[in-house]
Amino acid sequence: MSVTTDRRSPWFIAAADDDLTIFDRSRPGRRAFTAPTLDVPERPLDELIPAALRRATPARLPEVSEPEIVRHYNRLSKRNFDLDTGFYPLGSCTMKHNPKLHERIAALPGHARLHPLQRPAAAQGALELMWSLQQALGEISGLPHVSLQPSAGSHGELAGVLLTRAFHEAHGQQRTKVLTPDTAHGTNPATVTMAGYDLVKIGTDAAGNIDVADLREKATDEVACLMLTNPSTLGLFEPQIKEIAQIVHDVGATLYYDGANLNAIMGICRPGDMGFDIVHFNLHKSFTQPHGGGGPGAGPIAVSDRIEPFLPRPQVVRREDGSFDLDHDRPRSIGRLRGFQGNFGVFVRSYAYIRSLGAGGLREASEVAVLNANYLLARLREEGVLEHLPAAYPRLCMHEFVLSGAPMKHELGIRTLDLAKRLLDHGVHPPTVYFPLIVEEALLIEPTETETRETLDRFAAIVADVLREAADDPEIARGAPYSTPVRRLDEAGAARQPVLREQF
Amino acid sequence: MADPNYPDDLKYHAEHDWARIDGDEATLGITWYAQDTLGEVVFFTPPAVGATLTKDEAYTEVESVKAVSDVVAPLSGEVIEVNGSLGDNPQTINEDPYGEGWLVRIRISNPTEADALMDAAAYVATLP
């Protein structure tokens, strides 16, 4: 090993390690904005806001100049790993490229500056866009009635399960159980619990499909719903979906489609045609809203005729005269799920995506997403990676696939977590790890359709390099990452003693 | 923590639990394999003293940095003591799964159930 001297200046290193907050940078009197001279008569403050409603001392706000603000947040952004920086194959999250055209369209003043309390008559363009998006999502899912209200995938799930409850109650039934596969996204059981149902898990068979015999046994008239992701979180299409739908409908339950993996099937097949009653979309996944920081998102739902009466209100509708409106007159509705109508900017971006690709383009996006996943799996095999990281279910995958790091752990002495951390040192974001739970030391890899062949080749070569390095010296991966702003995080400490508040 | 370890004086359940049987009482915990697979344990919520355990059914949960997992009872019985120190130091389950990391003590309600449990060699043979 050659010894190299660190020629970086101590000032440079200090700047690189700088973790001051915007409050630390505050100096009295500095400001980034000067209000224009008042050109209307000044009124006493007491007239505008009663003294009792005003705070006694001014809020402690950071006092910084504009360049300091710009540098502060620019510095923070560079410490992050994002989709505009590099490859981000985070399974089940569909980290596809977000076209920059959409930003321009979302920023148009009519889109960006519309007030949420604007009267429908004065917001016809926005309502038309929302209505048109509803129509498009209805067509894509094969379920004609759409509500844009839910604002996250999990929110869409909750809406779907509340709709299921309303549907059963309308038929005079109090059902108590909801079924999910043991591969389900963690949000599914959380939703079931939040909606007041008992969760029953369905097993997975040896081929990676839902265990139909187990489903048949657990599908009783106490079951309200089966929540299913297709393709599943194993990246596999359920070939018996028609039979599954039949079993669920035969006991009077609803079939719910978790749309997290819609990116594999857009324009190819439709949940409605498979027998699903309710679907949620993740507009921030399949339909290119930038995501990963907790929002804003959108989790619209589409439902069949028999669920339609219970949709949230208000609904965006087109009246007979061709005008657009918010319809509050929905007596059987489950009610409002949020204030106002949703994250409108997300609707604009997703609608722009759907319209710029068109039906053929959406289908091609899904086809290429599936092709890219299978290509990457084949490249990893060629690189010898699958010897230590075998595919959990060796068959054609859809838009993502699962590898098991169990042999790697035994043979090379590094865990999936170590591999993931070492990938950061090679400039790629790790895949999803330790999910689905049924695969030991799982890696869930989703390359998406927007990555080039060269990127996929490079990723396969990088994983192979990490394994070769581990065969030589596993300690390197165990200590990774080395090149990130922070190294291994104390995850147990973060879970048990989170510091949620900075004390002044 | 470091190396796999399955003491011979314990009885093992396929769901990666162990029981140390002492007359009509038993101490229960999770195996080295279980804690290794879970990763760092961040929360353990003990059942109440007096709670009834049913063999093969979940009686509590452990949460690790990866997931929340059920802990399955290897034997039926009534909880007579819980390991209170795990509330503040759940990582003891990782550090000493058969000693300080024990979970609960029970009064066994059906001693013949122990016959269905495995010895160390049989349990190790079930591991991947």
Boltz contact constraints between the chains, C-beta under 6 A:
constraints:
  - contact:
      token1: [A, 434]
      token2: [B, 66]
      max_distance: 6.0
  - contact:
      token1: [A, 437]
      token2: [B, 67]
      max_distance: 6.0
  - contact:
      token1: [A, 491]
      token2: [B, 65]
      max_distance: 6.0
  - contact:
      token1: [A, 492]
      token2: [B, 40]
      max_distance: 6.0
  - contact:
      token1: [A, 492]
      token2: [B, 42]
      max_distance: 6.0
  - contact:
      token1: [A, 495]
      token2: [B, 42]
      max_distance: 6.0
  - contact:
      token1: [A, 496]
      token2: [B, 42]
      max_distance: 6.0
